[in-house]
Amino acid sequence: MLKRVSSKKGFTLIELLIVVAIIGILAAVAIPQFSAYRARGYNTAALSDLKNIKTAVEGYFTDNGYYPN
């Protein structure tokens, strides 16, 4: 008996759809988390800037005896 050798290589449509669905689910979870990380980073930067401003104003007061307007 002769054996048929299948020379088809590649992915089936079902396999590709499953991969696309998994990537979509991962993106749906990752995008809101990324937005939260960005917001938290902006808040941390703003707090750091406020601390630096406070230090500069206190230094101004030490040098001049009054706070700037």
Biopython code that builds the backbone (N, CA, C, O; Angstrom):
import numpy as np
from Bio.PDB.StructureBuilder import StructureBuilder

atoms = [
    (1, "MET", "N", (0.817, -1.177, 0.000)),
    (1, "MET", "CA", (0.000, 0.000, 0.000)),
    (1, "MET", "C", (0.862, 1.243, 0.000)),
    (1, "MET", "O", (1.917, 1.315, 0.631)),
    (2, "LEU", "N", (0.380, 2.184, -0.713)),
    (2, "LEU", "CA", (1.080, 3.460, -0.757)),
    (2, "LEU", "C", (0.512, 4.385, 0.304)),
    (2, "LEU", "O", (-0.699, 4.454, 0.514)),
    (3, "LYS", "N", (1.391, 5.077, 0.949)),
    (3, "LYS", "CA", (0.970, 6.051, 1.962)),
    (3, "LYS", "C", (0.901, 7.423, 1.328)),
    (3, "LYS", "O", (1.762, 7.821, 0.543)),
    (4, "ARG", "N", (-0.136, 8.118, 1.689)),
    (4, "ARG", "CA", (-0.233, 9.505, 1.235)),
    (4, "ARG", "C", (0.525, 10.402, 2.202)),
    (4, "ARG", "O", (0.311, 10.364, 3.414)),
    (5, "VAL", "N", (1.384, 11.181, 1.656)),
    (5, "VAL", "CA", (2.143, 12.115, 2.474)),
    (5, "VAL", "C", (1.515, 13.488, 2.297)),
    (5, "VAL", "O", (1.423, 14.013, 1.187)),
    (6, "SER", "N", (1.091, 14.047, 3.401)),
    (6, "SER", "CA", (0.465, 15.362, 3.355)),
    (6, "SER", "C", (1.551, 16.426, 3.333)),
    (6, "SER", "O", (2.383, 16.488, 4.238)),
    (7, "SER", "N", (1.547, 17.249, 2.317)),
    (7, "SER", "CA", (2.549, 18.303, 2.210)),
    (7, "SER", "C", (1.975, 19.664, 2.590)),
    (7, "SER", "O", (2.597, 20.697, 2.342)),
    (8, "LYS", "N", (0.791, 19.660, 3.190)),
    (8, "LYS", "CA", (0.175, 20.925, 3.600)),
    (8, "LYS", "C", (0.841, 21.406, 4.884)),
    (8, "LYS", "O", (0.948, 20.677, 5.871)),
    (9, "LYS", "N", (1.272, 22.624, 4.836)),
    (9, "LYS", "CA", (1.889, 23.214, 6.017)),
    (9, "LYS", "C", (1.195, 24.537, 6.287)),
    (9, "LYS", "O", (0.784, 25.233, 5.358)),
    (10, "GLY", "N", (1.067, 24.879, 7.549)),
    (10, "GLY", "CA", (0.454, 26.143, 7.911)),
    (10, "GLY", "C", (-0.561, 25.946, 9.018)),
    (10, "GLY", "O", (-0.633, 24.884, 9.636)),
    (11, "PHE", "N", (-1.328, 26.966, 9.256)),
    (11, "PHE", "CA", (-2.307, 26.951, 10.331)),
    (11, "PHE", "C", (-3.706, 26.909, 9.743)),
    (11, "PHE", "O", (-3.960, 27.400, 8.644)),
    (12, "THR", "N", (-4.600, 26.309, 10.507)),
    (12, "THR", "CA", (-5.993, 26.298, 10.073)),
    (12, "THR", "C", (-6.656, 27.600, 10.496)),
    (12, "THR", "O", (-6.117, 28.350, 11.311)),
    (13, "LEU", "N", (-7.802, 27.853, 9.947)),
    (13, "LEU", "CA", (-8.530, 29.077, 10.269)),
    (13, "LEU", "C", (-8.932, 29.101, 11.742)),
    (13, "LEU", "O", (-8.890, 30.155, 12.376)),
    (14, "ILE", "N", (-9.314, 27.969, 12.282)),
    (14, "ILE", "CA", (-9.703, 27.890, 13.696)),
    (14, "ILE", "C", (-8.518, 28.243, 14.594)),
    (14, "ILE", "O", (-8.682, 28.977, 15.568)),
    (15, "GLU", "N", (-7.349, 27.737, 14.283)),
    (15, "GLU", "CA", (-6.170, 28.051, 15.088)),
    (15, "GLU", "C", (-5.855, 29.544, 15.048)),
    (15, "GLU", "O", (-5.509, 30.130, 16.074)),
    (16, "LEU", "N", (-5.968, 30.148, 13.908)),
    (16, "LEU", "CA", (-5.712, 31.587, 13.796)),
    (16, "LEU", "C", (-6.753, 32.396, 14.558)),
    (16, "LEU", "O", (-6.416, 33.390, 15.202)),
    (17, "LEU", "N", (-8.020, 31.979, 14.491)),
    (17, "LEU", "CA", (-9.072, 32.688, 15.226)),
    (17, "LEU", "C", (-8.866, 32.585, 16.729)),
    (17, "LEU", "O", (-9.112, 33.548, 17.455)),
    (18, "ILE", "N", (-8.425, 31.448, 17.193)),
    (18, "ILE", "CA", (-8.164, 31.281, 18.630)),
    (18, "ILE", "C", (-7.020, 32.195, 19.067)),
    (18, "ILE", "O", (-7.099, 32.823, 20.124)),
    (19, "VAL", "N", (-5.970, 32.273, 18.273)),
    (19, "VAL", "CA", (-4.836, 33.145, 18.612)),
    (19, "VAL", "C", (-5.268, 34.607, 18.639)),
    (19, "VAL", "O", (-4.880, 35.349, 19.542)),
    (20, "VAL", "N", (-6.064, 35.026, 17.665)),
    (20, "VAL", "CA", (-6.541, 36.412, 17.623)),
    (20, "VAL", "C", (-7.433, 36.695, 18.830)),
    (20, "VAL", "O", (-7.356, 37.776, 19.415)),
    (21, "ALA", "N", (-8.279, 35.732, 19.208)),
    (21, "ALA", "CA", (-9.139, 35.923, 20.377)),
    (21, "ALA", "C", (-8.315, 36.052, 21.654)),
    (21, "ALA", "O", (-8.626, 36.887, 22.503)),
    (22, "ILE", "N", (-7.282, 35.251, 21.802)),
    (22, "ILE", "CA", (-6.428, 35.335, 22.993)),
    (22, "ILE", "C", (-5.716, 36.676, 23.043)),
    (22, "ILE", "O", (-5.637, 37.290, 24.108)),
    (23, "ILE", "N", (-5.199, 37.140, 21.920)),
    (23, "ILE", "CA", (-4.529, 38.447, 21.881)),
    (23, "ILE", "C", (-5.518, 39.559, 22.225)),
    (23, "ILE", "O", (-5.163, 40.504, 22.929)),
    (24, "GLY", "N", (-6.747, 39.455, 21.738)),
    (24, "GLY", "CA", (-7.771, 40.454, 22.072)),
    (24, "GLY", "C", (-8.085, 40.484, 23.548)),
    (24, "GLY", "O", (-8.241, 41.559, 24.126)),
    (25, "ILE", "N", (-8.181, 39.321, 24.170)),
    (25, "ILE", "CA", (-8.458, 39.262, 25.612)),
    (25, "ILE", "C", (-7.307, 39.868, 26.401)),
    (25, "ILE", "O", (-7.531, 40.628, 27.343)),
    (26, "LEU", "N", (-6.077, 39.539, 26.022)),
    (26, "LEU", "CA", (-4.920, 40.110, 26.715)),
    (26, "LEU", "C", (-4.860, 41.627, 26.557)),
    (26, "LEU", "O", (-4.520, 42.335, 27.505)),
    (27, "ALA", "N", (-5.184, 42.126, 25.378)),
    (27, "ALA", "CA", (-5.186, 43.578, 25.157)),
    (27, "ALA", "C", (-6.281, 44.246, 25.972)),
    (27, "ALA", "O", (-6.083, 45.339, 26.503)),
    (28, "ALA", "N", (-7.436, 43.596, 26.076)),
    (28, "ALA", "CA", (-8.540, 44.179, 26.846)),
    (28, "ALA", "C", (-8.186, 44.291, 28.324)),
    (28, "ALA", "O", (-8.675, 45.187, 29.013)),
    (29, "VAL", "N", (-7.352, 43.405, 28.808)),
    (29, "VAL", "CA", (-6.927, 43.465, 30.206)),
    (29, "VAL", "C", (-5.781, 44.459, 30.377)),
    (29, "VAL", "O", (-5.731, 45.173, 31.379)),
    (30, "ALA", "N", (-4.864, 44.517, 29.417)),
    (30, "ALA", "CA", (-3.650, 45.314, 29.574)),
    (30, "ALA", "C", (-3.882, 46.805, 29.398)),
    (30, "ALA", "O", (-3.233, 47.601, 30.075)),
    (31, "ILE", "N", (-4.785, 47.211, 28.512)),
    (31, "ILE", "CA", (-4.964, 48.639, 28.226)),
    (31, "ILE", "C", (-5.460, 49.420, 29.447)),
    (31, "ILE", "O", (-4.896, 50.475, 29.739)),
    (32, "PRO", "N", (-6.481, 48.960, 30.174)),
    (32, "PRO", "CA", (-6.875, 49.720, 31.378)),
    (32, "PRO", "C", (-5.772, 49.768, 32.435)),
    (32, "PRO", "O", (-5.608, 50.783, 33.112)),
    (33, "GLN", "N", (-5.022, 48.685, 32.580)),
    (33, "GLN", "CA", (-3.923, 48.694, 33.542)),
    (33, "GLN", "C", (-2.866, 49.717, 33.142)),
    (33, "GLN", "O", (-2.327, 50.419, 33.997)),
    (34, "PHE", "N", (-2.572, 49.803, 31.864)),
    (34, "PHE", "CA", (-1.588, 50.765, 31.385)),
    (34, "PHE", "C", (-2.048, 52.190, 31.675)),
    (34, "PHE", "O", (-1.239, 53.028, 32.074)),
    (35, "SER", "N", (-3.319, 52.471, 31.483)),
    (35, "SER", "CA", (-3.857, 53.802, 31.768)),
    (35, "SER", "C", (-3.731, 54.132, 33.254)),
    (35, "SER", "O", (-3.408, 55.262, 33.621)),
    (36, "ALA", "N", (-3.985, 53.148, 34.095)),
    (36, "ALA", "CA", (-3.857, 53.373, 35.538)),
    (36, "ALA", "C", (-2.404, 53.635, 35.920)),
    (36, "ALA", "O", (-2.131, 54.480, 36.773)),
    (37, "TYR", "N", (-1.478, 52.922, 35.298)),
    (37, "TYR", "CA", (-0.059, 53.142, 35.593)),
    (37, "TYR", "C", (0.376, 54.535, 35.167)),
    (37, "TYR", "O", (1.145, 55.188, 35.872)),
    (38, "ARG", "N", (-0.110, 54.996, 34.020)),
    (38, "ARG", "CA", (0.243, 56.341, 33.556)),
    (38, "ARG", "C", (-0.307, 57.399, 34.510)),
    (38, "ARG", "O", (0.399, 58.345, 34.858)),
    (39, "ALA", "N", (-1.552, 57.246, 34.932)),
    (39, "ALA", "CA", (-2.151, 58.223, 35.851)),
    (39, "ALA", "C", (-1.378, 58.264, 37.163)),
    (39, "ALA", "O", (-1.126, 59.337, 37.711)),
    (40, "ARG", "N", (-1.004, 57.092, 37.662)),
    (40, "ARG", "CA", (-0.252, 57.056, 38.916)),
    (40, "ARG", "C", (1.117, 57.705, 38.736)),
    (40, "ARG", "O", (1.608, 58.369, 39.649)),
    (41, "GLY", "N", (1.731, 57.526, 37.585)),
    (41, "GLY", "CA", (3.021, 58.163, 37.310)),
    (41, "GLY", "C", (2.907, 59.675, 37.251)),
    (41, "GLY", "O", (3.769, 60.384, 37.770)),
    (42, "TYR", "N", (1.838, 60.180, 36.615)),
    (42, "TYR", "CA", (1.632, 61.631, 36.559)),
    (42, "TYR", "C", (1.407, 62.204, 37.954)),
    (42, "TYR", "O", (1.923, 63.275, 38.275)),
    (43, "ASN", "N", (0.642, 61.499, 38.782)),
    (43, "ASN", "CA", (0.401, 61.978, 40.150)),
    (43, "ASN", "C", (1.681, 62.014, 40.962)),
    (43, "ASN", "O", (1.911, 62.955, 41.721)),
    (44, "THR", "N", (2.505, 61.009, 40.810)),
    (44, "THR", "CA", (3.778, 60.976, 41.531)),
    (44, "THR", "C", (4.686, 62.114, 41.075)),
    (44, "THR", "O", (5.354, 62.741, 41.897)),
    (45, "ALA", "N", (4.713, 62.381, 39.780)),
    (45, "ALA", "CA", (5.537, 63.484, 39.264)),
    (45, "ALA", "C", (5.030, 64.823, 39.789)),
    (45, "ALA", "O", (5.831, 65.695, 40.127)),
    (46, "ALA", "N", (3.715, 64.996, 39.860)),
    (46, "ALA", "CA", (3.155, 66.249, 40.362)),
    (46, "ALA", "C", (3.505, 66.446, 41.833)),
    (46, "ALA", "O", (3.853, 67.555, 42.239)),
    (47, "LEU", "N", (3.418, 65.395, 42.630)),
    (47, "LEU", "CA", (3.780, 65.514, 44.048)),
    (47, "LEU", "C", (5.257, 65.852, 44.213)),
    (47, "LEU", "O", (5.621, 66.641, 45.085)),
    (48, "SER", "N", (6.091, 65.269, 43.396)),
    (48, "SER", "CA", (7.520, 65.571, 43.451)),
    (48, "SER", "C", (7.781, 67.034, 43.086)),
    (48, "SER", "O", (8.597, 67.700, 43.723)),
    (49, "ASP", "N", (7.092, 67.525, 42.067)),
    (49, "ASP", "CA", (7.247, 68.931, 41.675)),
    (49, "ASP", "C", (6.791, 69.866, 42.791)),
    (49, "ASP", "O", (7.423, 70.894, 43.034)),
    (50, "LEU", "N", (5.704, 69.522, 43.467)),
    (50, "LEU", "CA", (5.229, 70.363, 44.573)),
    (50, "LEU", "C", (6.232, 70.405, 45.724)),
    (50, "LEU", "O", (6.434, 71.454, 46.336)),
    (51, "LYS", "N", (6.856, 69.271, 46.015)),
    (51, "LYS", "CA", (7.872, 69.250, 47.073)),
    (51, "LYS", "C", (9.063, 70.120, 46.695)),
    (51, "LYS", "O", (9.626, 70.812, 47.544)),
    (52, "ASN", "N", (9.450, 70.086, 45.413)),
    (52, "ASN", "CA", (10.563, 70.930, 44.964)),
    (52, "ASN", "C", (10.207, 72.407, 45.034)),
    (52, "ASN", "O", (11.049, 73.235, 45.383)),
    (53, "ILE", "N", (8.961, 72.741, 44.704)),
    (53, "ILE", "CA", (8.514, 74.142, 44.809)),
    (53, "ILE", "C", (8.531, 74.602, 46.257)),
    (53, "ILE", "O", (8.961, 75.715, 46.559)),
    (54, "LYS", "N", (8.058, 73.732, 47.156)),
    (54, "LYS", "CA", (8.057, 74.078, 48.582)),
    (54, "LYS", "C", (9.469, 74.356, 49.068)),
    (54, "LYS", "O", (9.694, 75.321, 49.799)),
    (55, "THR", "N", (10.428, 73.519, 48.671)),
    (55, "THR", "CA", (11.816, 73.719, 49.080)),
    (55, "THR", "C", (12.356, 75.042, 48.539)),
    (55, "THR", "O", (13.071, 75.756, 49.242)),
    (56, "ALA", "N", (12.018, 75.370, 47.293)),
    (56, "ALA", "CA", (12.498, 76.624, 46.704)),
    (56, "ALA", "C", (11.887, 77.829, 47.408)),
    (56, "ALA", "O", (12.578, 78.820, 47.646)),
    (57, "VAL", "N", (10.603, 77.756, 47.745)),
    (57, "VAL", "CA", (9.947, 78.886, 48.426)),
    (57, "VAL", "C", (10.523, 79.068, 49.834)),
    (57, "VAL", "O", (10.736, 80.195, 50.280)),
    (58, "GLU", "N", (10.771, 77.965, 50.525)),
    (58, "GLU", "CA", (11.368, 78.078, 51.861)),
    (58, "GLU", "C", (12.781, 78.661, 51.780)),
    (58, "GLU", "O", (13.179, 79.439, 52.646)),
    (59, "GLY", "N", (13.532, 78.291, 50.754)),
    (59, "GLY", "CA", (14.856, 78.888, 50.564)),
    (59, "GLY", "C", (14.768, 80.373, 50.282)),
    (59, "GLY", "O", (15.587, 81.147, 50.778)),
    (60, "TYR", "N", (13.778, 80.785, 49.487)),
    (60, "TYR", "CA", (13.561, 82.201, 49.204)),
    (60, "TYR", "C", (13.241, 82.952, 50.495)),
    (60, "TYR", "O", (13.737, 84.053, 50.729)),
    (61, "PHE", "N", (12.402, 82.333, 51.326)),
    (61, "PHE", "CA", (12.036, 82.973, 52.598)),
    (61, "PHE", "C", (13.260, 83.121, 53.504)),
    (61, "PHE", "O", (13.425, 84.139, 54.176)),
    (62, "THR", "N", (14.099, 82.113, 53.513)),
    (62, "THR", "CA", (15.301, 82.166, 54.345)),
    (62, "THR", "C", (16.231, 83.288, 53.882)),
    (62, "THR", "O", (16.828, 83.983, 54.705)),
    (63, "ASP", "N", (16.352, 83.460, 52.573)),
    (63, "ASP", "CA", (17.253, 84.484, 52.048)),
    (63, "ASP", "C", (16.684, 85.890, 52.188)),
    (63, "ASP", "O", (17.430, 86.828, 52.468)),
    (64, "ASN", "N", (15.365, 86.056, 51.998)),
    (64, "ASN", "CA", (14.780, 87.401, 51.905)),
    (64, "ASN", "C", (13.902, 87.808, 53.079)),
    (64, "ASN", "O", (13.594, 88.991, 53.226)),
    (65, "GLY", "N", (13.495, 86.875, 53.908)),
    (65, "GLY", "CA", (12.685, 87.205, 55.063)),
    (65, "GLY", "C", (11.198, 87.301, 54.789)),
    (65, "GLY", "O", (10.427, 87.592, 55.704)),
    (66, "TYR", "N", (10.774, 87.066, 53.565)),
    (66, "TYR", "CA", (9.337, 87.050, 53.238)),
    (66, "TYR", "C", (9.107, 86.075, 52.091)),
    (66, "TYR", "O", (10.016, 85.723, 51.340)),
    (67, "TYR", "N", (7.857, 85.658, 51.992)),
    (67, "TYR", "CA", (7.504, 84.719, 50.922)),
    (67, "TYR", "C", (7.193, 85.480, 49.640)),
    (67, "TYR", "O", (6.662, 86.589, 49.693)),
    (68, "PRO", "N", (7.517, 84.899, 48.497)),
    (68, "PRO", "CA", (7.209, 85.579, 47.219)),
    (68, "PRO", "C", (5.704, 85.554, 46.940)),
    (68, "PRO", "O", (4.984, 84.676, 47.415)),
    (69, "ASN", "N", (5.252, 86.527, 46.169)),
    (69, "ASN", "CA", (3.836, 86.576, 45.810)),
    (69, "ASN", "C", (3.535, 85.712, 44.616)),
    (69, "ASN", "O", (2.385, 85.639, 44.181)),
]
sb = StructureBuilder()
sb.init_structure("model")
sb.init_model(0)
sb.init_chain("A")
sb.init_seg("    ")
for serial, (resi, resn, name, xyz) in enumerate(atoms, 1):
    if name == "N":
        sb.init_residue(resn, " ", resi, " ")
    sb.init_atom(name, np.array(xyz, "f"), 0.0, 1.0, " ", f" {name:<3s}", serial, name[0])
structure = sb.get_structure()
